Amino acid sequence: MPRRRLVGVVVSDKMDKTVVVSVARWLEHPVYKKHIKRSKKYHAHDEHNECKVGDVVVIEETRPLSRTKRWRVVEILQRAYQAENIPAVEESEEA
């Protein structure tokens, strides 16, 4: 049986080798037929502490690694926008 894979956004990376991933899904209200966005947070194992807040990642189900960790990060699909990666613009002196 294949392991489940989910795509979500990292919302916390403050723990060592662990990230919290928020996975959103859309469902239809049974009576009003309106589409509603629901999300759930999962603790996932990040072996090399590569993930940062805002990264879009794929997580996969695995054996229990701790009391709350049952998922691991498989790959990082998209990196979060980092302000420190922008080259500094030097102002030229105009007299």
PyMOL Python script that loads the backbone (N, CA, C, O; Angstrom):
from pymol import cmd

cmd.read_pdbstr("""\
ATOM      1  N   MET A   1       0.845  -1.184   0.000  1.00  0.00           N
ATOM      2  CA  MET A   1       0.000   0.000   0.000  1.00  0.00           C
ATOM      3  C   MET A   1       0.890   1.247   0.000  1.00  0.00           C
ATOM      4  O   MET A   1       1.767   1.373   0.854  1.00  0.00           O
ATOM      5  N   PRO A   2       0.677   2.169  -0.944  1.00  0.00           N
ATOM      6  CA  PRO A   2       1.533   3.361  -1.006  1.00  0.00           C
ATOM      7  C   PRO A   2       1.280   4.298   0.166  1.00  0.00           C
ATOM      8  O   PRO A   2       0.188   4.353   0.731  1.00  0.00           O
ATOM      9  N   ARG A   3       2.320   5.021   0.502  1.00  0.00           N
ATOM     10  CA  ARG A   3       2.212   5.965   1.605  1.00  0.00           C
ATOM     11  C   ARG A   3       1.571   7.261   1.123  1.00  0.00           C
ATOM     12  O   ARG A   3       1.804   7.704  -0.002  1.00  0.00           O
ATOM     13  N   ARG A   4       0.759   7.863   1.995  1.00  0.00           N
ATOM     14  CA  ARG A   4       0.098   9.114   1.630  1.00  0.00           C
ATOM     15  C   ARG A   4       1.115  10.240   1.531  1.00  0.00           C
ATOM     16  O   ARG A   4       2.065  10.305   2.310  1.00  0.00           O
ATOM     17  N   ARG A   5       0.904  11.126   0.564  1.00  0.00           N
ATOM     18  CA  ARG A   5       1.732  12.313   0.405  1.00  0.00           C
ATOM     19  C   ARG A   5       0.825  13.527   0.375  1.00  0.00           C
ATOM     20  O   ARG A   5      -0.222  13.516  -0.272  1.00  0.00           O
ATOM     21  N   LEU A   6       1.229  14.574   1.077  1.00  0.00           N
ATOM     22  CA  LEU A   6       0.469  15.811   1.131  1.00  0.00           C
ATOM     23  C   LEU A   6       1.382  16.981   0.795  1.00  0.00           C
ATOM     24  O   LEU A   6       2.590  16.916   1.018  1.00  0.00           O
ATOM     25  N   VAL A   7       0.805  18.048   0.262  1.00  0.00           N
ATOM     26  CA  VAL A   7       1.554  19.264  -0.043  1.00  0.00           C
ATOM     27  C   VAL A   7       1.049  20.352   0.890  1.00  0.00           C
ATOM     28  O   VAL A   7      -0.157  20.560   1.021  1.00  0.00           O
ATOM     29  N   GLY A   8       1.990  21.052   1.546  1.00  0.00           N
ATOM     30  CA  GLY A   8       1.607  22.099   2.478  1.00  0.00           C
ATOM     31  C   GLY A   8       2.677  23.157   2.616  1.00  0.00           C
ATOM     32  O   GLY A   8       3.717  23.107   1.960  1.00  0.00           O
ATOM     33  N   VAL A   9       2.399  24.123   3.487  1.00  0.00           N
ATOM     34  CA  VAL A   9       3.295  25.255   3.716  1.00  0.00           C
ATOM     35  C   VAL A   9       3.855  25.152   5.126  1.00  0.00           C
ATOM     36  O   VAL A   9       3.121  24.871   6.073  1.00  0.00           O
ATOM     37  N   VAL A  10       5.162  25.381   5.264  1.00  0.00           N
ATOM     38  CA  VAL A  10       5.809  25.351   6.576  1.00  0.00           C
ATOM     39  C   VAL A  10       5.393  26.598   7.352  1.00  0.00           C
ATOM     40  O   VAL A  10       5.572  27.720   6.876  1.00  0.00           O
ATOM     41  N   VAL A  11       4.835  26.399   8.555  1.00  0.00           N
ATOM     42  CA  VAL A  11       4.405  27.529   9.378  1.00  0.00           C
ATOM     43  C   VAL A  11       5.300  27.733  10.599  1.00  0.00           C
ATOM     44  O   VAL A  11       5.245  28.782  11.240  1.00  0.00           O
ATOM     45  N   SER A  12       6.126  26.733  10.924  1.00  0.00           N
ATOM     46  CA  SER A  12       7.049  26.882  12.051  1.00  0.00           C
ATOM     47  C   SER A  12       8.262  25.984  11.835  1.00  0.00           C
ATOM     48  O   SER A  12       8.136  24.840  11.398  1.00  0.00           O
ATOM     49  N   ASP A  13       9.455  26.529  12.152  1.00  0.00           N
ATOM     50  CA  ASP A  13      10.687  25.729  12.067  1.00  0.00           C
ATOM     51  C   ASP A  13      11.528  25.924  13.322  1.00  0.00           C
ATOM     52  O   ASP A  13      12.751  25.799  13.270  1.00  0.00           O
ATOM     53  N   LYS A  14      10.899  26.224  14.432  1.00  0.00           N
ATOM     54  CA  LYS A  14      11.621  26.549  15.653  1.00  0.00           C
ATOM     55  C   LYS A  14      12.184  25.332  16.380  1.00  0.00           C
ATOM     56  O   LYS A  14      13.072  25.477  17.220  1.00  0.00           O
ATOM     57  N   MET A  15      11.686  24.140  16.076  1.00  0.00           N
ATOM     58  CA  MET A  15      12.183  22.928  16.717  1.00  0.00           C
ATOM     59  C   MET A  15      13.366  22.362  15.938  1.00  0.00           C
ATOM     60  O   MET A  15      13.548  22.665  14.759  1.00  0.00           O
ATOM     61  N   ASP A  16      14.162  21.543  16.606  1.00  0.00           N
ATOM     62  CA  ASP A  16      15.313  20.926  15.956  1.00  0.00           C
ATOM     63  C   ASP A  16      14.855  19.708  15.164  1.00  0.00           C
ATOM     64  O   ASP A  16      14.252  18.792  15.723  1.00  0.00           O
ATOM     65  N   LYS A  17      15.139  19.696  13.861  1.00  0.00           N
ATOM     66  CA  LYS A  17      14.810  18.609  12.947  1.00  0.00           C
ATOM     67  C   LYS A  17      13.307  18.348  12.826  1.00  0.00           C
ATOM     68  O   LYS A  17      12.892  17.254  12.443  1.00  0.00           O
ATOM     69  N   THR A  18      12.501  19.347  13.150  1.00  0.00           N
ATOM     70  CA  THR A  18      11.051  19.222  13.037  1.00  0.00           C
ATOM     71  C   THR A  18      10.469  20.505  12.486  1.00  0.00           C
ATOM     72  O   THR A  18      10.879  21.597  12.881  1.00  0.00           O
ATOM     73  N   VAL A  19       9.514  20.382  11.574  1.00  0.00           N
ATOM     74  CA  VAL A  19       8.785  21.537  11.066  1.00  0.00           C
ATOM     75  C   VAL A  19       7.296  21.264  11.216  1.00  0.00           C
ATOM     76  O   VAL A  19       6.857  20.114  11.227  1.00  0.00           O
ATOM     77  N   VAL A  20       6.522  22.349  11.333  1.00  0.00           N
ATOM     78  CA  VAL A  20       5.075  22.240  11.367  1.00  0.00           C
ATOM     79  C   VAL A  20       4.569  22.666   9.993  1.00  0.00           C
ATOM     80  O   VAL A  20       4.856  23.770   9.530  1.00  0.00           O
ATOM     81  N   VAL A  21       3.815  21.782   9.347  1.00  0.00           N
ATOM     82  CA  VAL A  21       3.332  22.013   7.988  1.00  0.00           C
ATOM     83  C   VAL A  21       1.813  22.128   8.023  1.00  0.00           C
ATOM     84  O   VAL A  21       1.128  21.263   8.567  1.00  0.00           O
ATOM     85  N   SER A  22       1.293  23.208   7.434  1.00  0.00           N
ATOM     86  CA  SER A  22      -0.146  23.408   7.337  1.00  0.00           C
ATOM     87  C   SER A  22      -0.616  22.944   5.963  1.00  0.00           C
ATOM     88  O   SER A  22      -0.145  23.429   4.934  1.00  0.00           O
ATOM     89  N   VAL A  23      -1.558  21.991   5.962  1.00  0.00           N
ATOM     90  CA  VAL A  23      -2.095  21.441   4.717  1.00  0.00           C
ATOM     91  C   VAL A  23      -3.550  21.884   4.594  1.00  0.00           C
ATOM     92  O   VAL A  23      -4.367  21.614   5.475  1.00  0.00           O
ATOM     93  N   ALA A  24      -3.868  22.568   3.492  1.00  0.00           N
ATOM     94  CA  ALA A  24      -5.228  23.073   3.274  1.00  0.00           C
ATOM     95  C   ALA A  24      -5.974  22.174   2.295  1.00  0.00           C
ATOM     96  O   ALA A  24      -5.377  21.588   1.392  1.00  0.00           O
ATOM     97  N   ARG A  25      -7.264  22.076   2.484  1.00  0.00           N
ATOM     98  CA  ARG A  25      -8.113  21.327   1.566  1.00  0.00           C
ATOM     99  C   ARG A  25      -9.440  22.061   1.421  1.00  0.00           C
ATOM    100  O   ARG A  25      -9.861  22.786   2.323  1.00  0.00           O
ATOM    101  N   TRP A  26     -10.086  21.869   0.291  1.00  0.00           N
ATOM    102  CA  TRP A  26     -11.369  22.506   0.015  1.00  0.00           C
ATOM    103  C   TRP A  26     -12.463  21.459   0.116  1.00  0.00           C
ATOM    104  O   TRP A  26     -12.313  20.350  -0.398  1.00  0.00           O
ATOM    105  N   LEU A  27     -13.574  21.807   0.783  1.00  0.00           N
ATOM    106  CA  LEU A  27     -14.706  20.916   0.851  1.00  0.00           C
ATOM    107  C   LEU A  27     -15.986  21.705   0.615  1.00  0.00           C
ATOM    108  O   LEU A  27     -16.013  22.928   0.754  1.00  0.00           O
ATOM    109  N   GLU A  28     -17.028  20.998   0.261  1.00  0.00           N
ATOM    110  CA  GLU A  28     -18.304  21.637  -0.006  1.00  0.00           C
ATOM    111  C   GLU A  28     -19.217  21.452   1.194  1.00  0.00           C
ATOM    112  O   GLU A  28     -19.347  20.346   1.719  1.00  0.00           O
ATOM    113  N   HIS A  29     -19.848  22.536   1.625  1.00  0.00           N
ATOM    114  CA  HIS A  29     -20.775  22.464   2.748  1.00  0.00           C
ATOM    115  C   HIS A  29     -21.952  21.575   2.359  1.00  0.00           C
ATOM    116  O   HIS A  29     -22.508  21.736   1.273  1.00  0.00           O
ATOM    117  N   PRO A  30     -22.344  20.635   3.231  1.00  0.00           N
ATOM    118  CA  PRO A  30     -23.368  19.681   2.837  1.00  0.00           C
ATOM    119  C   PRO A  30     -24.746  20.299   2.575  1.00  0.00           C
ATOM    120  O   PRO A  30     -25.507  19.770   1.765  1.00  0.00           O
ATOM    121  N   VAL A  31     -25.080  21.403   3.242  1.00  0.00           N
ATOM    122  CA  VAL A  31     -26.393  22.013   3.070  1.00  0.00           C
ATOM    123  C   VAL A  31     -26.341  23.194   2.117  1.00  0.00           C
ATOM    124  O   VAL A  31     -27.138  23.289   1.184  1.00  0.00           O
ATOM    125  N   TYR A  32     -25.379  24.107   2.363  1.00  0.00           N
ATOM    126  CA  TYR A  32     -25.346  25.359   1.609  1.00  0.00           C
ATOM    127  C   TYR A  32     -24.527  25.305   0.318  1.00  0.00           C
ATOM    128  O   TYR A  32     -24.536  26.256  -0.463  1.00  0.00           O
ATOM    129  N   LYS A  33     -23.818  24.191   0.092  1.00  0.00           N
ATOM    130  CA  LYS A  33     -23.046  23.974  -1.138  1.00  0.00           C
ATOM    131  C   LYS A  33     -21.959  25.018  -1.396  1.00  0.00           C
ATOM    132  O   LYS A  33     -21.501  25.179  -2.527  1.00  0.00           O
ATOM    133  N   LYS A  34     -21.561  25.708  -0.365  1.00  0.00           N
ATOM    134  CA  LYS A  34     -20.481  26.689  -0.500  1.00  0.00           C
ATOM    135  C   LYS A  34     -19.152  25.971  -0.273  1.00  0.00           C
ATOM    136  O   LYS A  34     -19.059  25.085   0.577  1.00  0.00           O
ATOM    137  N   HIS A  35     -18.132  26.352  -1.028  1.00  0.00           N
ATOM    138  CA  HIS A  35     -16.809  25.748  -0.868  1.00  0.00           C
ATOM    139  C   HIS A  35     -16.098  26.412   0.304  1.00  0.00           C
ATOM    140  O   HIS A  35     -16.011  27.637   0.384  1.00  0.00           O
ATOM    141  N   ILE A  36     -15.588  25.574   1.220  1.00  0.00           N
ATOM    142  CA  ILE A  36     -14.953  26.042   2.447  1.00  0.00           C
ATOM    143  C   ILE A  36     -13.524  25.527   2.482  1.00  0.00           C
ATOM    144  O   ILE A  36     -13.262  24.378   2.125  1.00  0.00           O
ATOM    145  N   LYS A  37     -12.599  26.378   2.911  1.00  0.00           N
ATOM    146  CA  LYS A  37     -11.200  25.979   3.035  1.00  0.00           C
ATOM    147  C   LYS A  37     -10.947  25.532   4.474  1.00  0.00           C
ATOM    148  O   LYS A  37     -11.200  26.281   5.417  1.00  0.00           O
ATOM    149  N   ARG A  38     -10.455  24.327   4.632  1.00  0.00           N
ATOM    150  CA  ARG A  38     -10.102  23.776   5.942  1.00  0.00           C
ATOM    151  C   ARG A  38      -8.617  23.447   5.932  1.00  0.00           C
ATOM    152  O   ARG A  38      -8.077  23.037   4.904  1.00  0.00           O
ATOM    153  N   SER A  39      -7.950  23.624   7.076  1.00  0.00           N
ATOM    154  CA  SER A  39      -6.527  23.302   7.146  1.00  0.00           C
ATOM    155  C   SER A  39      -6.234  22.503   8.409  1.00  0.00           C
ATOM    156  O   SER A  39      -6.967  22.563   9.396  1.00  0.00           O
ATOM    157  N   LYS A  40      -5.146  21.758   8.344  1.00  0.00           N
ATOM    158  CA  LYS A  40      -4.704  20.948   9.466  1.00  0.00           C
ATOM    159  C   LYS A  40      -3.193  21.034   9.538  1.00  0.00           C
ATOM    160  O   LYS A  40      -2.522  21.107   8.508  1.00  0.00           O
ATOM    161  N   LYS A  41      -2.653  21.028  10.748  1.00  0.00           N
ATOM    162  CA  LYS A  41      -1.203  21.115  10.929  1.00  0.00           C
ATOM    163  C   LYS A  41      -0.634  19.737  11.241  1.00  0.00           C
ATOM    164  O   LYS A  41      -1.205  18.967  12.014  1.00  0.00           O
ATOM    165  N   TYR A  42       0.501  19.450  10.621  1.00  0.00           N
ATOM    166  CA  TYR A  42       1.213  18.193  10.842  1.00  0.00           C
ATOM    167  C   TYR A  42       2.640  18.498  11.258  1.00  0.00           C
ATOM    168  O   TYR A  42       3.257  19.426  10.735  1.00  0.00           O
ATOM    169  N   HIS A  43       3.176  17.714  12.209  1.00  0.00           N
ATOM    170  CA  HIS A  43       4.585  17.795  12.558  1.00  0.00           C
ATOM    171  C   HIS A  43       5.340  16.841  11.635  1.00  0.00           C
ATOM    172  O   HIS A  43       4.990  15.665  11.529  1.00  0.00           O
ATOM    173  N   ALA A  44       6.370  17.349  10.973  1.00  0.00           N
ATOM    174  CA  ALA A  44       7.116  16.528  10.023  1.00  0.00           C
ATOM    175  C   ALA A  44       8.603  16.571  10.348  1.00  0.00           C
ATOM    176  O   ALA A  44       9.123  17.583  10.819  1.00  0.00           O
ATOM    177  N   HIS A  45       9.275  15.459  10.088  1.00  0.00           N
ATOM    178  CA  HIS A  45      10.706  15.327  10.356  1.00  0.00           C
ATOM    179  C   HIS A  45      11.502  15.946   9.204  1.00  0.00           C
ATOM    180  O   HIS A  45      11.309  15.601   8.038  1.00  0.00           O
ATOM    181  N   ASP A  46      12.399  16.866   9.561  1.00  0.00           N
ATOM    182  CA  ASP A  46      13.276  17.531   8.593  1.00  0.00           C
ATOM    183  C   ASP A  46      14.710  17.234   9.012  1.00  0.00           C
ATOM    184  O   ASP A  46      15.283  17.950   9.833  1.00  0.00           O
ATOM    185  N   GLU A  47      15.282  16.187   8.451  1.00  0.00           N
ATOM    186  CA  GLU A  47      16.575  15.663   8.913  1.00  0.00           C
ATOM    187  C   GLU A  47      17.700  16.682   8.900  1.00  0.00           C
ATOM    188  O   GLU A  47      18.505  16.704   9.831  1.00  0.00           O
ATOM    189  N   HIS A  48      17.786  17.526   7.884  1.00  0.00           N
ATOM    190  CA  HIS A  48      18.921  18.439   7.749  1.00  0.00           C
ATOM    191  C   HIS A  48      18.573  19.893   8.064  1.00  0.00           C
ATOM    192  O   HIS A  48      19.351  20.793   7.748  1.00  0.00           O
ATOM    193  N   ASN A  49      17.427  20.133   8.675  1.00  0.00           N
ATOM    194  CA  ASN A  49      16.976  21.491   9.020  1.00  0.00           C
ATOM    195  C   ASN A  49      17.031  22.428   7.812  1.00  0.00           C
ATOM    196  O   ASN A  49      17.494  23.563   7.929  1.00  0.00           O
ATOM    197  N   GLU A  50      16.565  21.962   6.658  1.00  0.00           N
ATOM    198  CA  GLU A  50      16.608  22.753   5.429  1.00  0.00           C
ATOM    199  C   GLU A  50      15.397  23.658   5.259  1.00  0.00           C
ATOM    200  O   GLU A  50      15.500  24.702   4.615  1.00  0.00           O
ATOM    201  N   CYS A  51      14.268  23.287   5.815  1.00  0.00           N
ATOM    202  CA  CYS A  51      13.023  24.027   5.601  1.00  0.00           C
ATOM    203  C   CYS A  51      12.971  25.304   6.422  1.00  0.00           C
ATOM    204  O   CYS A  51      13.428  25.351   7.563  1.00  0.00           O
ATOM    205  N   LYS A  52      12.404  26.334   5.816  1.00  0.00           N
ATOM    206  CA  LYS A  52      12.187  27.615   6.484  1.00  0.00           C
ATOM    207  C   LYS A  52      10.707  27.953   6.415  1.00  0.00           C
ATOM    208  O   LYS A  52       9.969  27.356   5.631  1.00  0.00           O
ATOM    209  N   VAL A  53      10.272  28.897   7.221  1.00  0.00           N
ATOM    210  CA  VAL A  53       8.872  29.309   7.234  1.00  0.00           C
ATOM    211  C   VAL A  53       8.494  29.863   5.859  1.00  0.00           C
ATOM    212  O   VAL A  53       9.201  30.702   5.301  1.00  0.00           O
ATOM    213  N   GLY A  54       7.377  29.386   5.325  1.00  0.00           N
ATOM    214  CA  GLY A  54       6.903  29.838   4.026  1.00  0.00           C
ATOM    215  C   GLY A  54       7.237  28.900   2.884  1.00  0.00           C
ATOM    216  O   GLY A  54       6.706  29.069   1.786  1.00  0.00           O
ATOM    217  N   ASP A  55       8.101  27.916   3.101  1.00  0.00           N
ATOM    218  CA  ASP A  55       8.429  26.949   2.051  1.00  0.00           C
ATOM    219  C   ASP A  55       7.231  26.050   1.761  1.00  0.00           C
ATOM    220  O   ASP A  55       6.490  25.676   2.670  1.00  0.00           O
ATOM    221  N   VAL A  56       7.050  25.710   0.502  1.00  0.00           N
ATOM    222  CA  VAL A  56       6.032  24.734   0.106  1.00  0.00           C
ATOM    223  C   VAL A  56       6.733  23.389   0.013  1.00  0.00           C
ATOM    224  O   VAL A  56       7.701  23.243  -0.734  1.00  0.00           O
ATOM    225  N   VAL A  57       6.246  22.392   0.776  1.00  0.00           N
ATOM    226  CA  VAL A  57       6.925  21.103   0.872  1.00  0.00           C
ATOM    227  C   VAL A  57       5.958  19.952   0.622  1.00  0.00           C
ATOM    228  O   VAL A  57       4.741  20.100   0.732  1.00  0.00           O
ATOM    229  N   VAL A  58       6.538  18.799   0.282  1.00  0.00           N
ATOM    230  CA  VAL A  58       5.791  17.551   0.181  1.00  0.00           C
ATOM    231  C   VAL A  58       6.163  16.726   1.404  1.00  0.00           C
ATOM    232  O   VAL A  58       7.343  16.520   1.687  1.00  0.00           O
ATOM    233  N   ILE A  59       5.143  16.251   2.136  1.00  0.00           N
ATOM    234  CA  ILE A  59       5.401  15.399   3.302  1.00  0.00           C
ATOM    235  C   ILE A  59       4.806  14.022   3.033  1.00  0.00           C
ATOM    236  O   ILE A  59       3.828  13.878   2.299  1.00  0.00           O
ATOM    237  N   GLU A  60       5.425  13.012   3.650  1.00  0.00           N
ATOM    238  CA  GLU A  60       5.006  11.635   3.436  1.00  0.00           C
ATOM    239  C   GLU A  60       4.800  10.953   4.778  1.00  0.00           C
ATOM    240  O   GLU A  60       5.534  11.194   5.736  1.00  0.00           O
ATOM    241  N   GLU A  61       3.794  10.103   4.829  1.00  0.00           N
ATOM    242  CA  GLU A  61       3.492   9.353   6.033  1.00  0.00           C
ATOM    243  C   GLU A  61       4.634   8.392   6.345  1.00  0.00           C
ATOM    244  O   GLU A  61       5.225   7.812   5.434  1.00  0.00           O
ATOM    245  N   THR A  62       4.947   8.221   7.631  1.00  0.00           N
ATOM    246  CA  THR A  62       6.016   7.310   8.024  1.00  0.00           C
ATOM    247  C   THR A  62       5.681   6.705   9.391  1.00  0.00           C
ATOM    248  O   THR A  62       4.637   7.010   9.969  1.00  0.00           O
ATOM    249  N   ARG A  63       6.552   5.865   9.894  1.00  0.00           N
ATOM    250  CA  ARG A  63       6.331   5.283  11.218  1.00  0.00           C
ATOM    251  C   ARG A  63       6.397   6.380  12.275  1.00  0.00           C
ATOM    252  O   ARG A  63       6.953   7.443  12.001  1.00  0.00           O
ATOM    253  N   PRO A  64       5.855   6.167  13.469  1.00  0.00           N
ATOM    254  CA  PRO A  64       5.943   7.197  14.514  1.00  0.00           C
ATOM    255  C   PRO A  64       7.395   7.477  14.903  1.00  0.00           C
ATOM    256  O   PRO A  64       8.142   6.572  15.276  1.00  0.00           O
ATOM    257  N   LEU A  65       7.773   8.749  14.808  1.00  0.00           N
ATOM    258  CA  LEU A  65       9.135   9.155  15.160  1.00  0.00           C
ATOM    259  C   LEU A  65       9.193   9.767  16.553  1.00  0.00           C
ATOM    260  O   LEU A  65      10.251   9.769  17.182  1.00  0.00           O
ATOM    261  N   SER A  66       8.073  10.286  17.042  1.00  0.00           N
ATOM    262  CA  SER A  66       7.953  10.811  18.394  1.00  0.00           C
ATOM    263  C   SER A  66       6.470  10.810  18.744  1.00  0.00           C
ATOM    264  O   SER A  66       5.668  10.194  18.042  1.00  0.00           O
ATOM    265  N   ARG A  67       6.104  11.486  19.810  1.00  0.00           N
ATOM    266  CA  ARG A  67       4.701  11.493  20.223  1.00  0.00           C
ATOM    267  C   ARG A  67       3.800  12.139  19.178  1.00  0.00           C
ATOM    268  O   ARG A  67       2.663  11.705  18.992  1.00  0.00           O
ATOM    269  N   THR A  68       4.291  13.169  18.494  1.00  0.00           N
ATOM    270  CA  THR A  68       3.456  13.898  17.535  1.00  0.00           C
ATOM    271  C   THR A  68       3.909  13.757  16.081  1.00  0.00           C
ATOM    272  O   THR A  68       3.149  14.089  15.171  1.00  0.00           O
ATOM    273  N   LYS A  69       5.129  13.273  15.843  1.00  0.00           N
ATOM    274  CA  LYS A  69       5.658  13.194  14.471  1.00  0.00           C
ATOM    275  C   LYS A  69       5.352  11.851  13.829  1.00  0.00           C
ATOM    276  O   LYS A  69       5.808  10.801  14.281  1.00  0.00           O
ATOM    277  N   ARG A  70       4.546  11.919  12.737  1.00  0.00           N
ATOM    278  CA  ARG A  70       4.275  10.731  11.940  1.00  0.00           C
ATOM    279  C   ARG A  70       4.480  11.012  10.464  1.00  0.00           C
ATOM    280  O   ARG A  70       4.047  10.222   9.625  1.00  0.00           O
ATOM    281  N   TRP A  71       5.126  12.112  10.124  1.00  0.00           N
ATOM    282  CA  TRP A  71       5.355  12.522   8.742  1.00  0.00           C
ATOM    283  C   TRP A  71       6.814  12.929   8.588  1.00  0.00           C
ATOM    284  O   TRP A  71       7.481  13.273   9.564  1.00  0.00           O
ATOM    285  N   ARG A  72       7.305  12.885   7.340  1.00  0.00           N
ATOM    286  CA  ARG A  72       8.654  13.365   7.070  1.00  0.00           C
ATOM    287  C   ARG A  72       8.631  14.189   5.789  1.00  0.00           C
ATOM    288  O   ARG A  72       7.799  13.967   4.910  1.00  0.00           O
ATOM    289  N   VAL A  73       9.553  15.141   5.694  1.00  0.00           N
ATOM    290  CA  VAL A  73       9.647  15.999   4.521  1.00  0.00           C
ATOM    291  C   VAL A  73      10.346  15.219   3.414  1.00  0.00           C
ATOM    292  O   VAL A  73      11.453  14.714   3.604  1.00  0.00           O
ATOM    293  N   VAL A  74       9.692  15.123   2.251  1.00  0.00           N
ATOM    294  CA  VAL A  74      10.253  14.399   1.116  1.00  0.00           C
ATOM    295  C   VAL A  74      11.042  15.354   0.233  1.00  0.00           C
ATOM    296  O   VAL A  74      12.180  15.065  -0.139  1.00  0.00           O
ATOM    297  N   GLU A  75      10.433  16.505  -0.106  1.00  0.00           N
ATOM    298  CA  GLU A  75      11.122  17.484  -0.946  1.00  0.00           C
ATOM    299  C   GLU A  75      10.533  18.868  -0.719  1.00  0.00           C
ATOM    300  O   GLU A  75       9.401  19.026  -0.261  1.00  0.00           O
ATOM    301  N   ILE A  76      11.345  19.862  -1.057  1.00  0.00           N
ATOM    302  CA  ILE A  76      10.912  21.250  -0.985  1.00  0.00           C
ATOM    303  C   ILE A  76      10.556  21.674  -2.405  1.00  0.00           C
ATOM    304  O   ILE A  76      11.419  21.715  -3.281  1.00  0.00           O
ATOM    305  N   LEU A  77       9.286  21.988  -2.629  1.00  0.00           N
ATOM    306  CA  LEU A  77       8.828  22.362  -3.965  1.00  0.00           C
ATOM    307  C   LEU A  77       9.161  23.809  -4.299  1.00  0.00           C
ATOM    308  O   LEU A  77       9.556  24.123  -5.421  1.00  0.00           O
ATOM    309  N   GLN A  78       8.997  24.690  -3.310  1.00  0.00           N
ATOM    310  CA  GLN A  78       9.217  26.115  -3.556  1.00  0.00           C
ATOM    311  C   GLN A  78       9.762  26.757  -2.294  1.00  0.00           C
ATOM    312  O   GLN A  78       9.217  26.583  -1.203  1.00  0.00           O
ATOM    313  N   ARG A  79      10.839  27.497  -2.458  1.00  0.00           N
ATOM    314  CA  ARG A  79      11.429  28.204  -1.326  1.00  0.00           C
ATOM    315  C   ARG A  79      10.642  29.469  -1.021  1.00  0.00           C
ATOM    316  O   ARG A  79      10.037  30.065  -1.912  1.00  0.00           O
ATOM    317  N   ALA A  80      10.654  29.870   0.234  1.00  0.00           N
ATOM    318  CA  ALA A  80      10.003  31.113   0.633  1.00  0.00           C
ATOM    319  C   ALA A  80      10.828  32.297   0.166  1.00  0.00           C
ATOM    320  O   ALA A  80      12.041  32.190  -0.011  1.00  0.00           O
ATOM    321  N   TYR A  81      10.173  33.410  -0.029  1.00  0.00           N
ATOM    322  CA  TYR A  81      10.850  34.640  -0.437  1.00  0.00           C
ATOM    323  C   TYR A  81      11.721  35.112   0.717  1.00  0.00           C
ATOM    324  O   TYR A  81      11.225  35.308   1.826  1.00  0.00           O
ATOM    325  N   GLN A  82      13.008  35.298   0.469  1.00  0.00           N
ATOM    326  CA  GLN A  82      13.949  35.714   1.501  1.00  0.00           C
ATOM    327  C   GLN A  82      14.464  37.104   1.195  1.00  0.00           C
ATOM    328  O   GLN A  82      15.009  37.332   0.115  1.00  0.00           O
ATOM    329  N   ALA A  83      14.305  38.041   2.117  1.00  0.00           N
ATOM    330  CA  ALA A  83      14.730  39.418   1.908  1.00  0.00           C
ATOM    331  C   ALA A  83      16.251  39.534   1.867  1.00  0.00           C
ATOM    332  O   ALA A  83      16.778  40.425   1.201  1.00  0.00           O
ATOM    333  N   GLU A  84      16.964  38.657   2.562  1.00  0.00           N
ATOM    334  CA  GLU A  84      18.425  38.770   2.596  1.00  0.00           C
ATOM    335  C   GLU A  84      19.074  38.300   1.299  1.00  0.00           C
ATOM    336  O   GLU A  84      20.270  38.516   1.103  1.00  0.00           O
ATOM    337  N   ASN A  85      18.311  37.659   0.407  1.00  0.00           N
ATOM    338  CA  ASN A  85      18.871  37.210  -0.869  1.00  0.00           C
ATOM    339  C   ASN A  85      18.900  38.306  -1.926  1.00  0.00           C
ATOM    340  O   ASN A  85      19.478  38.117  -2.996  1.00  0.00           O
ATOM    341  N   ILE A  86      18.284  39.446  -1.639  1.00  0.00           N
ATOM    342  CA  ILE A  86      18.239  40.538  -2.601  1.00  0.00           C
ATOM    343  C   ILE A  86      19.550  41.321  -2.522  1.00  0.00           C
ATOM    344  O   ILE A  86      19.956  41.717  -1.429  1.00  0.00           O
ATOM    345  N   PRO A  87      20.222  41.554  -3.655  1.00  0.00           N
ATOM    346  CA  PRO A  87      21.469  42.317  -3.603  1.00  0.00           C
ATOM    347  C   PRO A  87      21.198  43.774  -3.206  1.00  0.00           C
ATOM    348  O   PRO A  87      20.201  44.369  -3.614  1.00  0.00           O
ATOM    349  N   ALA A  88      22.080  44.312  -2.429  1.00  0.00           N
ATOM    350  CA  ALA A  88      21.925  45.688  -1.959  1.00  0.00           C
ATOM    351  C   ALA A  88      22.177  46.660  -3.108  1.00  0.00           C
ATOM    352  O   ALA A  88      23.090  46.470  -3.911  1.00  0.00           O
ATOM    353  N   VAL A  89      21.362  47.691  -3.173  1.00  0.00           N
ATOM    354  CA  VAL A  89      21.508  48.716  -4.201  1.00  0.00           C
ATOM    355  C   VAL A  89      22.293  49.868  -3.593  1.00  0.00           C
ATOM    356  O   VAL A  89      21.869  50.474  -2.609  1.00  0.00           O
ATOM    357  N   GLU A  90      23.435  50.160  -4.187  1.00  0.00           N
ATOM    358  CA  GLU A  90      24.255  51.244  -3.669  1.00  0.00           C
ATOM    359  C   GLU A  90      23.875  52.541  -4.362  1.00  0.00           C
ATOM    360  O   GLU A  90      23.727  52.606  -5.582  1.00  0.00           O
ATOM    361  N   GLU A  91      23.723  53.567  -3.541  1.00  0.00           N
ATOM    362  CA  GLU A  91      23.346  54.872  -4.106  1.00  0.00           C
ATOM    363  C   GLU A  91      24.601  55.593  -4.602  1.00  0.00           C
ATOM    364  O   GLU A  91      25.632  55.623  -3.929  1.00  0.00           O
ATOM    365  N   SER A  92      24.483  56.166  -5.786  1.00  0.00           N
ATOM    366  CA  SER A  92      25.613  56.935  -6.315  1.00  0.00           C
ATOM    367  C   SER A  92      25.497  58.381  -5.838  1.00  0.00           C
ATOM    368  O   SER A  92      24.403  58.926  -5.693  1.00  0.00           O
ATOM    369  N   GLU A  93      26.642  58.972  -5.603  1.00  0.00           N
ATOM    370  CA  GLU A  93      26.642  60.352  -5.107  1.00  0.00           C
ATOM    371  C   GLU A  93      26.424  61.328  -6.270  1.00  0.00           C
ATOM    372  O   GLU A  93      27.186  61.341  -7.237  1.00  0.00           O
ATOM    373  N   GLU A  94      25.388  62.129  -6.157  1.00  0.00           N
ATOM    374  CA  GLU A  94      25.112  63.131  -7.177  1.00  0.00           C
ATOM    375  C   GLU A  94      25.309  64.496  -6.557  1.00  0.00           C
ATOM    376  O   GLU A  94      24.693  64.819  -5.541  1.00  0.00           O
ATOM    377  N   ALA A  95      26.178  65.308  -7.175  1.00  0.00           N
ATOM    378  CA  ALA A  95      26.442  66.628  -6.608  1.00  0.00           C
ATOM    379  C   ALA A  95      26.025  67.743  -7.549  1.00  0.00           C
ATOM    380  O   ALA A  95      26.180  68.919  -7.220  1.00  0.00           O
TER     381      ALA A  95
END
""", "prot")
cmd.dss("prot")
cmd.show_as("cartoon", "prot")
cmd.util.cbc("prot")
cmd.orient("prot")
